[in-house]
Amino acid sequence: MKNIIKNIFLVMAISLASCESLVEDINLNPNNIAVDEVEATSFLTGVLLANSSAQCGHTNRIAGLWSGQLVGYTSLYSNIYGYNISTAETDGSWSRVYIAIIPNARHIQAAAPNDALLQGITKTVEALAVSAAANIHGDVPYSQVNSEVEDPAFESQVAVLNAALSLLDEAIADLSGASSRSLSEDIYFNGDADKWKAAANTVKARIHMWMRDYPAAYAAAQQGISSTSGSMQHIPRGDAAVNDGDKNLFYEPIAGSRAGDIGSRDSYLLGLLESRANDKTDETARLGYYTIQESTASANLGFANQFEPQDIVAFQENHLILAEAGARSVSFERGLQHLNEYRAFMNDGGDVNDNFQDMAHVYMPYEAADFEAGGIENTGESAERALLKEIVEERYVSGFGTFMPFDDARRLRKSDPDLVVPFPLNTSAASAYPERFPYSDDELNTNGNAPSNDPGIFTKTEVNQ
């Protein structure tokens, strides 16, 4: 990674009020605009769009392939599904984090030091981006990024995650003192400080879950996103008549050159949904919503519809953190309470769009007896483990389209193998599940402090060793 200061050229519309203005300053170059002359907010939309792409794009689909959620049928995605992946596959997400998000977020912070709202927003996004990079890769550069250091050092995964937690604490403090204001450049929350503060707390809770600090995760989630209106989402706004552009980032490859290459048909996830029915549960609607028509993009009415929003940091994740972390760090009763609150949300159709509301969906509340020996949710373990197993399975299902199933599988394989959702290996040639994503090929080739060779996808990261 070469930290290069680049010239920024902006195209500006200039209103000419009189004939004199046509020749005034004629020898000045209107395109030679210094970065510090541009409003700080002008950089914000680009930062957030890059974040959407990094969180919901190609690497997100790979995580689905490696966690039983998706199937790669042909071509590139078939190879990745079989655990054959090149370092070039993460060039895009890496550049979005290290070129589009962090430098521009820090520019906004430097340009608007007294704007608590912009400080809180950009610190939240920076922490989200770098923690996601550390989560999927392991050791990554951070403290020397966007500095005078030409080749930033790779730092331990735990050090980077702790730095992200500290930055989130700063963001939350900023947002606690900020006033909301209409901010069109903020494509997530339009300048709503309270929503950004809740999202920052959910990101904190997520990181604590990765690190297995369940009391801290529970405490952060209690201040996190409390309704779907507060979810951070990629919301497609493109033209329906144009195939490319701003669309659902799963729809785009199916509508383009990857039609037929990747989908959910025959996935472990859909098979699990078909078998989850009991006296209190009917998953018919969610099964339909998650089914992807991999060959005909326009046929998708659910998750892969061209204008279906995609979760980045969402109510669903936050509430299921409350359920698992509450069951682990508070009590069985607290975990069951939060699980039933979530089931009530789903019983109201909260986890599918309008196209599937009329399909059967039943999520009646569970009772403690359902997790005792002989209960409908107990397969021979203690009531506490049976409850945790159900919560983890719900996280696996509700996390479709996010990194959560991939993250949970790695986290639990280390500490709670009895709770891991038992999706199979994708190929008989493999003897282990992928544990990390390869480093960017561009980074390996340009950063003198990068590893000489990528450690490989089966090498466990620090938090999961």
C-alpha positions as CSV (number, residue, x, y, z in Angstrom):
1,M,0.0,0.0,0.0
2,K,1.6,3.2,-1.1
3,N,0.2,6.2,0.7
4,I,0.1,8.7,-2.2
5,I,-1.5,12.1,-2.0
6,K,-3.6,12.4,-5.1
7,N,-5.0,15.5,-6.9
8,I,-8.7,15.7,-6.8
9,F,-10.5,17.1,-9.9
10,L,-14.1,18.1,-9.5
11,V,-16.5,19.2,-12.2
12,M,-18.4,22.2,-10.9
13,A,-21.3,24.1,-12.5
14,I,-20.5,27.9,-12.3
15,S,-23.3,30.4,-12.7
16,L,-22.2,33.4,-14.7
17,A,-24.0,36.5,-13.6
18,S,-22.6,39.1,-16.0
19,C,-20.4,39.6,-19.1
20,E,-17.6,40.8,-16.8
21,S,-17.5,37.4,-15.1
22,L,-16.7,35.8,-18.5
23,V,-13.2,37.3,-18.5
24,E,-12.6,37.8,-14.8
25,D,-9.7,35.5,-13.6
26,I,-9.4,34.1,-17.1
27,N,-5.9,32.7,-16.4
28,L,-7.0,30.6,-13.4
29,N,-7.6,26.9,-13.9
30,P,-11.1,26.1,-12.5
31,N,-10.2,22.4,-12.3
32,N,-7.2,22.9,-10.1
33,I,-9.1,22.8,-6.8
34,A,-7.3,22.1,-3.5
35,V,-8.9,19.4,-1.4
36,D,-9.3,21.8,1.5
37,E,-11.4,24.0,-0.6
38,V,-14.1,21.3,-1.0
39,E,-16.9,21.0,1.6
40,A,-16.2,18.1,3.9
41,T,-19.7,16.7,3.3
42,S,-18.9,16.4,-0.4
43,F,-16.7,13.4,0.5
44,L,-19.3,11.6,2.6
45,T,-21.5,9.9,0.0
46,G,-18.5,8.4,-1.7
47,V,-17.4,7.0,1.7
48,L,-20.8,5.4,2.4
49,L,-21.1,4.0,-1.1
50,A,-17.7,2.4,-0.8
51,N,-18.8,1.0,2.5
52,S,-21.9,-0.5,1.0
53,S,-19.9,-2.2,-1.7
54,A,-17.3,-3.5,0.8
55,Q,-20.0,-4.9,3.1
56,C,-22.6,-6.2,0.6
57,G,-20.6,-7.1,-2.5
58,H,-18.2,-9.8,-3.8
59,T,-16.6,-10.8,-0.4
60,N,-20.1,-11.0,1.1
61,R,-21.1,-13.6,-1.5
62,I,-17.9,-15.6,-0.9
63,A,-18.8,-15.7,2.9
64,G,-22.1,-17.1,1.9
65,L,-20.5,-19.8,-0.3
66,W,-18.3,-20.8,2.6
67,S,-21.0,-21.1,5.2
68,G,-23.6,-23.2,3.5
69,Q,-25.8,-20.3,2.5
70,L,-25.1,-20.2,-1.2
71,V,-23.9,-22.5,-3.9
72,G,-21.5,-21.8,-6.8
73,Y,-22.7,-23.6,-9.8
74,T,-20.3,-22.7,-12.6
75,S,-17.3,-20.6,-13.6
76,L,-15.7,-18.3,-11.0
77,Y,-18.1,-19.0,-8.2
78,S,-17.9,-22.7,-8.7
79,N,-14.1,-22.5,-8.1
80,I,-14.5,-20.3,-5.0
81,Y,-17.3,-22.7,-3.7
82,G,-14.7,-25.5,-4.0
83,Y,-12.2,-23.3,-1.9
84,N,-10.1,-22.4,-5.0
85,I,-9.6,-18.6,-4.7
86,S,-6.9,-16.2,-5.9
87,T,-5.6,-13.2,-4.0
88,A,-7.1,-11.0,-6.8
89,E,-10.6,-11.7,-5.5
90,T,-10.2,-9.3,-2.6
91,D,-8.6,-6.4,-4.5
92,G,-11.9,-4.6,-4.8
93,S,-13.0,-4.8,-1.1
94,W,-9.4,-4.0,0.1
95,S,-9.2,-0.9,-2.0
96,R,-12.6,0.3,-0.8
97,V,-11.5,0.1,2.8
98,Y,-8.0,1.4,2.4
99,I,-8.3,3.9,-0.5
100,A,-12.0,5.0,-0.5
101,I,-13.1,4.8,3.1
102,I,-10.3,5.4,5.6
103,P,-8.4,8.3,3.8
104,N,-11.6,10.1,2.9
105,A,-13.2,9.6,6.4
106,R,-10.1,11.0,8.0
107,H,-10.1,13.9,5.6
108,I,-13.6,14.8,6.7
109,Q,-12.6,14.5,10.3
110,A,-9.6,16.8,9.7
111,A,-11.7,19.3,7.7
112,A,-14.6,19.5,10.1
113,P,-13.0,19.1,13.6
114,N,-15.9,20.9,15.4
115,D,-18.7,19.1,13.6
116,A,-19.7,16.4,16.1
117,L,-22.1,14.8,13.7
118,L,-19.6,14.4,10.9
119,Q,-17.0,13.2,13.4
120,G,-19.3,10.6,14.8
121,I,-20.5,9.4,11.4
122,T,-17.0,9.1,9.8
123,K,-15.5,7.4,12.9
124,T,-18.3,4.9,12.9
125,V,-17.8,4.0,9.3
126,E,-14.0,3.9,9.6
127,A,-14.3,1.5,12.6
128,L,-16.8,-0.6,10.7
129,A,-14.6,-0.9,7.7
130,V,-11.3,-1.7,9.3
131,S,-12.8,-4.1,11.8
132,A,-14.5,-5.9,8.9
133,A,-11.1,-6.1,7.1
134,A,-9.4,-7.5,10.3
135,N,-12.3,-9.9,10.8
136,I,-12.0,-11.6,7.4
137,H,-8.3,-11.3,6.8
138,G,-6.6,-11.4,10.2
139,D,-3.6,-9.2,10.7
140,V,-4.0,-6.0,8.6
141,P,-2.5,-2.5,8.4
142,Y,-4.2,0.3,10.3
143,S,-2.3,2.7,12.6
144,Q,0.1,3.7,9.8
145,V,-2.5,3.9,7.0
146,N,-2.9,7.3,5.4
147,S,0.3,8.6,6.9
148,E,3.8,9.4,5.7
149,V,4.8,5.8,6.1
150,E,5.0,4.4,2.6
151,D,4.5,0.7,3.5
152,P,2.2,0.4,6.5
153,A,3.0,-2.4,8.9
154,F,0.5,-5.3,9.4
155,E,-0.8,-5.3,12.9
156,S,-2.3,-8.1,14.9
157,Q,-6.0,-8.7,14.4
158,V,-6.7,-8.2,18.1
159,A,-4.8,-4.9,18.2
160,V,-6.8,-3.6,15.2
161,L,-10.1,-4.8,16.7
162,N,-9.3,-3.0,19.9
163,A,-8.4,0.1,18.0
164,A,-11.8,0.0,16.2
165,L,-13.5,-0.4,19.6
166,S,-11.7,2.7,20.9
167,L,-12.7,4.7,17.8
168,L,-16.3,3.6,18.2
169,D,-16.2,4.9,21.8
170,E,-15.0,8.3,20.4
171,A,-17.8,8.1,17.7
172,I,-20.5,7.5,20.4
173,A,-19.2,10.4,22.5
174,D,-19.3,12.7,19.5
175,L,-22.8,11.6,18.5
176,S,-24.0,11.9,22.1
177,G,-23.2,15.6,21.8
178,A,-24.3,16.1,18.2
179,S,-27.5,17.6,16.9
180,S,-29.3,15.8,14.1
181,R,-29.7,17.8,10.9
182,S,-30.8,17.1,7.4
183,L,-27.8,15.8,5.5
184,S,-28.6,14.5,2.1
185,E,-25.0,13.2,1.6
186,D,-25.7,10.7,4.4
187,I,-27.4,8.0,2.3
188,Y,-28.0,5.8,5.4
189,F,-29.6,8.0,8.1
190,N,-29.9,11.6,6.6
191,G,-28.0,13.1,9.5
192,D,-29.9,11.4,12.3
193,A,-27.4,11.3,15.2
194,D,-29.4,8.9,17.3
195,K,-29.5,6.3,14.5
196,W,-25.8,6.6,14.0
197,K,-25.1,6.3,17.7
198,A,-27.2,3.1,17.9
199,A,-25.4,1.7,14.8
200,A,-22.1,2.4,16.4
201,N,-23.1,0.5,19.5
202,T,-24.2,-2.5,17.4
203,V,-20.9,-2.5,15.6
204,K,-19.3,-2.6,19.1
205,A,-21.4,-5.5,20.1
206,R,-20.5,-7.3,16.9
207,I,-16.8,-7.0,17.6
208,H,-17.2,-8.1,21.2
209,M,-19.0,-11.2,19.9
210,W,-16.1,-12.0,17.6
211,M,-13.8,-11.7,20.6
212,R,-16.2,-13.8,22.8
213,D,-16.6,-11.0,25.4
214,Y,-20.3,-11.7,25.8
215,P,-21.0,-9.4,28.8
216,A,-19.5,-6.5,26.8
217,A,-21.5,-7.5,23.7
218,Y,-24.7,-7.6,25.7
219,A,-24.1,-4.2,27.2
220,A,-23.3,-2.6,23.8
221,A,-26.3,-4.2,22.1
222,Q,-28.6,-2.8,24.8
223,Q,-27.7,0.6,23.3
224,G,-27.8,-0.7,19.8
225,I,-30.3,-0.7,16.9
226,S,-33.8,-1.3,18.4
227,S,-36.0,-1.4,15.2
228,T,-35.7,-2.0,11.5
229,S,-36.1,1.8,10.9
230,G,-32.6,2.1,12.5
231,S,-30.9,-0.5,10.4
232,M,-27.9,0.6,8.3
233,Q,-28.7,-0.7,4.8
234,H,-27.5,-0.5,1.2
235,I,-30.7,0.9,-0.4
236,P,-30.6,0.6,-4.2
237,R,-31.8,3.7,-6.0
238,G,-30.9,3.0,-9.7
239,D,-33.0,3.1,-12.8
240,A,-35.2,0.0,-13.2
241,A,-34.7,0.2,-17.0
242,V,-30.9,-0.1,-16.8
243,N,-29.3,-3.4,-15.9
244,D,-26.2,-1.9,-14.2
245,G,-26.0,1.0,-11.9
246,D,-27.2,1.3,-8.3
247,K,-29.0,-2.0,-7.7
248,N,-29.1,-4.8,-5.1
249,L,-25.5,-6.1,-5.1
250,F,-26.7,-9.7,-5.5
251,Y,-29.0,-8.9,-8.3
252,E,-26.2,-7.2,-10.3
253,P,-24.0,-10.2,-11.1
254,I,-27.1,-12.4,-12.0
255,A,-28.3,-9.6,-14.3
256,G,-24.9,-9.4,-15.8
257,S,-22.2,-11.9,-16.7
258,R,-22.7,-14.2,-13.8
259,A,-26.2,-15.4,-14.6
260,G,-26.5,-19.0,-13.5
261,D,-23.2,-19.0,-11.6
262,I,-24.4,-18.5,-8.0
263,G,-27.6,-18.9,-6.0
264,S,-29.2,-20.5,-3.0
265,R,-30.9,-23.5,-4.7
266,D,-29.7,-26.8,-3.1
267,S,-27.9,-24.9,-0.3
268,Y,-27.8,-26.2,3.2
269,L,-29.7,-23.1,4.4
270,L,-32.7,-23.8,2.3
271,G,-32.7,-27.4,3.3
272,L,-32.6,-26.3,6.9
273,L,-35.5,-24.0,6.5
274,E,-37.6,-26.8,5.1
275,S,-36.8,-28.9,8.2
276,R,-37.2,-26.3,10.9
277,A,-41.0,-26.6,11.1
278,N,-42.4,-27.6,14.5
279,D,-45.7,-26.9,16.4
280,K,-44.7,-23.3,16.8
281,T,-42.8,-22.5,13.6
282,D,-43.6,-22.3,9.9
283,E,-40.7,-21.0,7.7
284,T,-42.6,-21.1,4.3
285,A,-42.4,-17.3,3.7
286,R,-38.8,-17.0,4.6
287,L,-37.9,-20.0,2.4
288,G,-39.5,-18.3,-0.6
289,Y,-37.8,-14.9,0.2
290,Y,-34.4,-16.5,0.4
291,T,-34.8,-18.6,-2.8
292,I,-32.7,-17.0,-5.5
293,Q,-33.5,-17.5,-9.2
294,E,-29.9,-17.7,-10.3
295,S,-30.5,-17.7,-14.1
296,T,-33.1,-15.0,-14.4
297,A,-32.4,-11.9,-12.4
298,S,-35.8,-10.3,-13.1
299,A,-37.6,-13.3,-11.6
300,N,-36.3,-12.5,-8.2
301,L,-38.9,-11.0,-5.9
302,G,-37.2,-11.6,-2.6
303,F,-33.7,-11.2,-1.3
304,A,-32.1,-10.7,-4.8
305,N,-34.7,-8.3,-6.2
306,Q,-33.1,-5.4,-8.0
307,F,-34.3,-2.9,-5.4
308,E,-34.3,-5.0,-2.2
309,P,-32.3,-3.3,0.6
310,Q,-29.3,-5.2,2.0
311,D,-28.4,-5.1,5.7
312,I,-25.1,-3.8,6.7
313,V,-25.6,-3.3,10.5
314,A,-29.2,-4.3,11.3
315,F,-31.8,-4.7,14.0
316,Q,-31.9,-8.4,13.3
317,E,-28.2,-8.8,14.2
318,N,-28.5,-6.6,17.3
319,H,-31.5,-8.4,18.7
320,L,-29.9,-11.8,18.2
321,I,-26.7,-10.6,19.9
322,L,-29.0,-9.7,22.8
323,A,-30.4,-13.2,22.7
324,E,-27.1,-15.1,22.6
325,A,-25.0,-12.8,24.8
326,G,-28.0,-12.5,27.2
327,A,-28.3,-16.2,27.5
328,R,-24.6,-16.6,28.1
329,S,-23.9,-13.6,30.4
330,V,-27.2,-13.0,32.2
331,S,-29.5,-16.0,32.4
332,F,-31.5,-18.6,30.4
333,E,-34.6,-16.5,31.0
334,R,-33.0,-13.4,29.6
335,G,-31.9,-15.2,26.4
336,L,-35.4,-16.8,26.0
337,Q,-37.0,-13.4,26.5
338,H,-35.0,-11.8,23.7
339,L,-35.5,-14.8,21.4
340,N,-39.2,-14.6,21.8
341,E,-39.1,-10.8,21.2
342,Y,-37.4,-11.6,17.9
343,R,-39.9,-14.3,17.0
344,A,-42.7,-11.9,17.6
345,F,-41.0,-9.5,15.1
346,M,-40.8,-12.4,12.5
347,N,-44.4,-13.5,13.3
348,D,-45.5,-10.0,12.1
349,G,-43.7,-10.6,8.8
350,G,-40.7,-8.5,9.7
351,D,-38.0,-10.6,8.0
352,V,-39.5,-10.8,4.5
353,N,-40.7,-8.2,2.0
354,D,-44.2,-7.4,0.9
355,N,-44.1,-10.1,-1.9
356,F,-44.0,-12.8,0.7
357,Q,-46.3,-11.5,3.5
358,D,-49.2,-13.6,2.4
359,M,-47.2,-16.9,2.5
360,A,-47.3,-18.9,5.8
361,H,-45.0,-17.6,8.5
362,V,-45.6,-18.7,12.1
363,Y,-43.2,-17.9,15.0
364,M,-45.1,-18.5,18.3
365,P,-43.3,-17.8,21.5
366,Y,-41.2,-20.6,23.1
367,E,-41.6,-21.7,26.7
368,A,-38.8,-22.9,29.0
369,A,-40.3,-26.4,28.8
370,D,-39.6,-26.5,25.1
371,F,-35.9,-26.6,25.9
372,E,-36.1,-29.3,28.6
373,A,-35.5,-32.9,27.9
374,G,-38.2,-34.1,25.6
375,G,-39.1,-30.6,24.5
376,I,-39.6,-29.7,20.9
377,E,-36.2,-27.8,20.9
378,N,-34.1,-30.3,22.8
379,T,-32.1,-33.0,21.1
380,G,-30.5,-34.5,24.3
381,E,-28.5,-31.6,25.8
382,S,-29.1,-29.3,28.8
383,A,-31.9,-26.7,28.5
384,E,-29.2,-24.0,28.5
385,R,-27.4,-25.6,25.5
386,A,-30.6,-26.3,23.7
387,L,-31.6,-22.6,24.0
388,L,-28.2,-21.5,22.8
389,K,-28.3,-23.9,19.9
390,E,-31.7,-22.5,18.8
391,I,-30.4,-18.9,19.0
392,V,-27.3,-19.8,17.0
393,E,-29.4,-21.5,14.4
394,E,-31.6,-18.4,14.2
395,R,-28.6,-16.2,13.8
396,Y,-27.5,-18.5,10.9
397,V,-30.9,-18.2,9.2
398,S,-31.5,-14.5,9.9
399,G,-27.9,-13.7,8.9
400,F,-28.5,-14.7,5.3
401,G,-26.8,-12.0,3.1
402,T,-24.4,-10.9,5.8
403,F,-21.1,-12.1,7.2
404,M,-22.7,-13.3,10.4
405,P,-23.1,-17.1,9.5
406,F,-19.4,-17.2,8.4
407,D,-18.3,-15.3,11.6
408,D,-20.3,-17.5,13.9
409,A,-19.0,-20.7,12.4
410,R,-15.4,-19.7,13.0
411,R,-16.1,-18.3,16.5
412,L,-18.0,-21.4,17.7
413,R,-15.7,-24.0,16.1
414,K,-13.1,-22.8,18.6
415,S,-15.2,-22.5,21.8
416,D,-18.5,-24.3,21.3
417,P,-18.3,-27.0,18.6
418,D,-21.6,-28.5,19.8
419,L,-23.4,-25.3,18.8
420,V,-22.0,-24.9,15.3
421,V,-24.7,-25.2,12.6
422,P,-23.5,-28.4,10.8
423,F,-23.4,-27.3,7.2
424,P,-21.1,-29.7,5.2
425,L,-17.8,-29.1,3.5
426,N,-18.3,-28.1,-0.2
427,T,-15.9,-30.7,-1.5
428,S,-14.7,-34.1,-0.3
429,A,-11.1,-33.0,-1.2
430,A,-11.2,-30.5,1.7
431,S,-10.5,-31.6,5.3
432,A,-11.2,-28.2,7.0
433,Y,-13.4,-25.1,6.6
434,P,-12.1,-21.8,5.3
435,E,-11.1,-19.5,8.2
436,R,-10.1,-16.3,6.5
437,F,-10.0,-14.5,3.1
438,P,-6.7,-14.0,1.2
439,Y,-5.0,-10.7,1.3
440,S,-5.4,-8.4,-1.7
441,D,-3.1,-9.3,-4.6
442,D,-2.4,-5.5,-5.0
443,E,-1.4,-5.2,-1.4
444,L,0.9,-8.2,-1.5
445,N,2.7,-6.9,-4.6
446,T,3.1,-3.2,-3.5
447,N,3.5,-3.2,0.3
448,G,7.0,-4.2,1.4
449,N,5.7,-5.1,4.9
450,A,3.1,-7.5,3.5
451,P,3.7,-11.2,4.0
452,S,5.8,-12.7,1.3
453,N,3.0,-15.2,0.7
454,D,-0.7,-15.2,1.8
455,P,-1.2,-17.6,4.8
456,G,-4.0,-19.4,3.0
457,I,-7.7,-19.6,3.6
458,F,-7.5,-22.5,6.1
459,T,-5.2,-20.6,8.5
460,K,-7.1,-19.5,11.6
461,T,-7.0,-15.8,12.5
462,E,-5.8,-14.7,16.0
463,V,-9.2,-14.5,17.7
464,N,-10.1,-18.1,16.5
465,Q,-6.9,-19.9,17.2
